[in-house]
Amino acid sequence: MMNTIVKALLMGITLLLGNGAYAGEVARGQFTRDIVDREPIDRVDQLDSSQQNEIKYFTELLDLQGQNVTHQWVYDDEVVFEKSFSVAGPRWRVWTSKKLPTDKTGYWYVNTLDGERNNLLTQSFDYR
C-alpha cells in the first residue's frame, strides 16, 4: 500500500515538473543598501533619493544549478536593466546593483526570471 502511494506521488511530481520545468526556487529575495560576505546587510522597502541613490537586489537560489537566472529591473512599466547569472550550485547567492536617477522616483520592481523567462519572484521598493 505504501509503495503504491509513493509511486503515485512520484508520478504526480514527474507530471508537474515535465516539459523542462524545474523544482528550483528563490529562497530569499530582498533589496539592500550593501552586501557583505555574500549577504545583505539590511532590508530596504523605501529609499530616500536625497540620501542614497544606489541599491542592490539580492537573491538566494535553491536547486537551480545549470540554469540561467535573470534580475530584470523595471521602472514605469519599462525594463531598464537586466543581468543574467549562470547558477553553478544547489545554493547560489547573486545580486545586482542599480544607481537610480533622482528624477525617477516611485516604485521600482525587480523580476527574477528563470532560463525560460518564467517569473520566479517579483519584488518592489519605493524610491522617494
C-alpha positions in Angstrom: 0.0 0.0 0.0 2.7 2.5 1.0 4.7 1.6 -2.2 1.6 2.4 -4.3 1.2 5.8 -2.6 4.9 6.7 -3.1 4.7 5.7 -6.8 1.6 7.8 -7.3 3.3 10.8 -5.6 6.4 10.4 -7.7 4.3 10.2 -10.9 2.4 13.3 -9.9 5.6 15.2 -9.3 7.0 14.0 -12.6 3.9 15.2 -14.4 4.1 18.6 -12.7 7.7 19.1 -13.5 7.6 17.7 -17.0 8.4 19.7 -20.2 11.6 21.3 -19.0 10.2 22.8 -15.8 12.4 22.5 -12.7 11.8 22.4 -9.0 14.2 25.2 -8.1 13.1 28.3 -6.2 14.1 31.7 -4.9 14.6 31.1 -1.2 15.2 34.7 -0.4 15.0 38.0 -2.3 15.5 41.5 -1.0 16.6 45.0 -1.6 19.6 46.2 0.5 22.0 49.0 0.8 25.0 46.7 0.6 26.3 43.2 0.5 28.9 41.9 3.0 30.3 38.3 2.8 27.7 37.5 0.2 24.8 38.5 2.5 22.6 41.6 2.5 23.2 44.0 5.4 19.6 45.1 5.7 16.2 45.1 4.0 15.1 48.2 2.1 11.5 48.8 1.3 11.8 52.5 0.8 14.8 54.6 -0.3 15.2 58.4 0.1 16.6 59.9 -3.1 18.2 62.8 -1.2 20.3 60.4 1.0 21.2 57.5 -1.3 20.8 56.7 -5.0 22.3 53.2 -5.2 20.5 50.0 -4.2 21.2 46.3 -4.6 18.9 43.4 -5.1 19.9 40.0 -3.6 18.6 36.5 -4.3 19.4 33.2 -2.8 18.6 30.5 -5.3 18.0 26.8 -4.5 18.2 23.8 -6.8 18.5 25.9 -10.0 22.0 24.7 -10.9 22.7 24.5 -14.6 20.1 27.2 -15.3 20.4 30.9 -16.1 18.6 33.3 -13.8 18.0 36.9 -14.6 17.4 40.0 -12.5 15.1 42.3 -14.5 14.8 45.9 -13.2 11.6 47.7 -14.1 10.6 51.3 -13.7 7.4 52.9 -15.0 6.5 49.6 -16.8 9.8 49.6 -18.8 12.7 47.3 -18.4 15.7 49.5 -17.6 18.3 46.9 -16.8 18.9 43.1 -17.0 21.7 40.9 -15.7 21.8 37.1 -16.1 23.7 34.6 -14.0 24.7 31.1 -14.6 23.8 29.1 -11.5 26.6 26.7 -10.7 25.5 25.1 -7.4 22.4 23.9 -5.4 22.6 27.0 -3.3 23.6 30.1 -5.2 23.6 33.8 -4.0 23.6 36.6 -6.5 22.9 40.3 -6.6 22.7 43.2 -8.9 23.0 46.9 -8.2 21.5 50.0 -9.7 22.3 53.7 -9.5 19.0 55.4 -9.6 18.4 58.8 -11.2 17.0 61.3 -8.7 14.2 62.1 -11.1 13.0 58.5 -11.4 11.1 58.4 -8.1 8.3 56.0 -7.4 8.1 52.2 -7.4 10.9 50.1 -8.9 10.5 46.4 -9.4 12.9 43.5 -9.9 11.6 40.3 -11.6 13.7 37.2 -11.0 13.4 35.1 -14.2 14.4 31.5 -14.9 16.1 30.4 -18.1 12.8 30.2 -19.9 11.9 33.7 -18.8 9.3 32.5 -16.3 8.9 34.8 -13.4 10.1 33.2 -10.1 9.7 36.3 -7.9 8.8 40.0 -8.2 9.6 42.5 -5.5 9.5 46.3 -5.3 10.7 49.2 -3.3 9.6 52.9 -3.2 12.2 55.4 -4.2 11.2 58.8 -2.9 
